[in-house]
Amino acid sequence: MPSVGIGSLLLIVFVALLIFGPKKLPELGKAAGNTLREFKNATKGLADDDDDQEAKKKETREEVK
């Protein structure tokens, strides 16, 4: 899989600037950041829930023994 270099990143930013304009681009960046933050928090919450369920199962097994 090819890696993204500095030249590619500059080209992507330039094309995005041409398409969306300098006024709309910061708003899009902020929206993308908020979306990524929500996704990260949701996946962290799912992982925490899985850990809690495993701990409860372990406690139940120990009580049965």
Backbone as a ProteinNet text record, in pm:
[ID]
protein_1_A
[PRIMARY]
MPSVGIGSLLLIVFVALLIFGPKKLPELGKAAGNTLREFKNATKGLADDDDDQEAKKKETREEVK
[TERTIARY]
85.3	0	89.9	68.7	157.1	134.8	244	234.7	204.1	147.8	113.6	229.5	292.1	405.4	362	461	435.1	371.9	421.4	367	220.8	187.3	48.1	-42.2	4.5	-74.6	-96.9	6.8	-7.2	-106.3	-103.4	-197.1	-340.7	-361.1	-494.9	-546.4	-461.1	-501	-532.8	-451.9	-474.9	-607.8	-636	-761.5	-880.4	-868.8	-976.7	-999.4	-893.1	-905	-975.3	-943.9	-1010.4	-1158.7	-1190.8	-1329.3	-1416.3	-1370.3	-1453.5	-1431.1	-1316.6	-1287.4	-1228.9	-1162.6	-1093.6	-1188.4	-1311.5	-1404	-1469.7	-1495.4	-1566.2	-1472.7	-1346	-1251.7	-1231.8	-1214.5	-1200.8	-1324.5	-1442.3	-1565	-1567.7	-1524.5	-1520.6	-1418.9	-1305.3	-1203.6	-1253.3	-1323.1	-1377.9	-1482.5	-1568.3	-1670.9	-1606.8	-1502.5	-1433.5	-1367.9	-1308.1	-1247.2	-1348.9	-1464.2	-1569.4	-1620.4	-1634.3	-1681.6	-1581.7	-1453.8	-1351.6	-1348.4	-1365.9	-1366.9	-1484.6	-1602.6	-1720.1	-1700.2	-1642.2	-1616.8	-1518.5	-1414	-1314.5	-1378	-1460.1	-1526.2	-1622.7	-1693.1	-1787.4	-1714.4	-1603.9	-1530.3	-1464.2	-1421.3	-1363	-1470.4	-1590.4	-1700.4	-1735.4	-1732.2	-1759.4	-1652.9	-1528.3	-1419.7	-1432.6	-1469.7	-1488.3	-1603.2	-1711.7	-1825.6	-1786.2	-1705.2	-1659.2	-1574.4	-1488.3	-1404.7	-1490.2	-1593.2	-1682.6	-1756.7	-1802.6	-1874.2	-1782.9	-1659.9	-1564.6	-1535.6	-1523.4	-1497.8	-1616	-1738.1	-1856.5	-1864	-1830.7	-1831.1	-1728.6	-1613.4	-1507.3	-1550.1	-1612.9	-1659.9	-1766.2	-1854	-1960.3	-1900.8	-1801.8	-1735	-1667.6	-1605.5	-1536.4	-1636.4	-1751.8	-1854	-1911.7	-1924.2	-1981.6	-1887.8	-1759	-1660	-1660.8
-117.1	0	123.3	214	330.6	426.2	487.6	583.7	722.7	807.5	943.6	1034.2	1096.9	1184.2	1329.4	1416.3	1559.1	1617.7	1578.8	1629.8	1593.3	1470.7	1427.1	1504.2	1526.3	1602.4	1745.9	1807.4	1943.6	1948.8	1850.1	1844	1828.7	1744.1	1724.5	1853.3	1922.7	2049.1	2153.6	2160.3	2257	2231.1	2106.1	2071.7	2101.3	2068.1	2098	2248.4	2326.1	2471.6	2524	2467.2	2508.4	2471.4	2354.5	2307.3	2380.6	2391.1	2444	2591.3	2643.8	2784.5	2806.5	2919.8	2945.1	2969.4	3009.2	3035.4	2908.3	2814.3	2691.7	2583.8	2586.7	2481.4	2467.5	2576.4	2559	2496.2	2528.9	2469.4	2319.1	2279	2137	2063.2	2125.9	2065.7	2047.8	2148.4	2140.5	2029.7	2020.4	1915.3	1776.6	1762.4	1633.7	1597.7	1695.5	1671.2	1628.9	1695	1658.3	1517.6	1483.2	1349.6	1243.6	1267.8	1171.9	1158.7	1269.1	1265.6	1182.8	1201.8	1124	975.2	944.2	805.2	741.9	814.9	764.4	737.8	831.5	812.8	694.9	676.9	565.7	431.7	422.2	296.3	269	372.9	354.6	305	359.1	315.3	170.3	125.8	-14.3	-104.8	-64.4	-144.4	-152.1	-41.9	-41.8	-132.6	-131.7	-218.5	-365.2	-399.4	-537	-579.4	-490.7	-520.7	-542.7	-462.1	-476	-610	-649.1	-775.4	-893.3	-887.9	-995.2	-1005	-891.3	-892.1	-953	-921.2	-977.6	-1128.4	-1173.5	-1317.3	-1389.2	-1328	-1388.1	-1397.6	-1291.1	-1291.3	-1398.9	-1414.6	-1515.4	-1654.7	-1678.1	-1810.6	-1840.7	-1739.2	-1759.8	-1786.6	-1725.1	-1747.1	-1887.2	-1938.7	-2070.3	-2177.2	-2155.9	-2255.2	-2258
0	0	0	-92.5	-101.3	15.8	56.3	165.7	109.9	194.3	154.6	196.4	99.7	127.4	140.7	160.4	176.9	50.2	-64.1	-189.9	-208.5	-172.6	-184.1	-89.3	32.1	128.7	81.8	27	-24.2	-140.2	-226.4	-337.9	-287.8	-188.6	-131.4	-69.1	5.3	68.4	-38.8	-141.9	-249.9	-320.5	-352.3	-419.2	-327.6	-198.9	-104.1	-94.8	-96.4	-91.6	-216.6	-331.4	-455	-455	-404.3	-407.9	-305.8	-181.3	-74.3	-44.8	-80.5	-54.9	83.9	102.6	230	347.8	322.3	432.9	484	396.8	434.4	487.9	449	485.5	636.5	714.5	860.4	925.2	874.2	928.1	901.9	784.1	751	837.4	861.2	948	1090	1140.4	1276	1284.2	1184.3	1182.7	1176.9	1096.6	1086.9	1219.8	1286.6	1417	1521.6	1523.1	1617.8	1591.2	1464.4	1427.9	1472.9	1449.6	1492.6	1644.7	1716.7	1862.9	1915.1	1855.5	1895.8	1867.2	1752.2	1716.6	1814.8	1849.5	1943.8	2079.8	2126.8	2256.5	2253.7	2142.9	2131.8	2132.6	2059.7	2056.3	2190.6	2259.4	2393.4	2489.1	2477.3	2562.1	2538.7	2413.5	2382.8	2442.2	2434.4	2490.3	2642.5	2706.2	2851	2891.4	2813.2	2841.4	2831.9	2731.7	2715.8	2835	2883.7	2999.4	3123.3	3140.6	3255.2	3250.7	3133.1	3119.5	3149.6	3104.2	3131.1	3280.6	3348	3492	3566.9	3526	3591.1	3569.6	3449.8	3422.7	3509.8	3524	3604.9	3751.4	3801.9	3940.7	3960.3	3863.3	3873	3875.3	3791.7	3788.8	3921.3	3981.7	4109.1	4220.7	4216.3	4318.9	4308.2	4185.6	4165.4	4219.6	4207.9	4254.5	4400.8
[MASK]
+++++++++++++++++++++++++++++++++++++++++++++++++++++++++++++++++

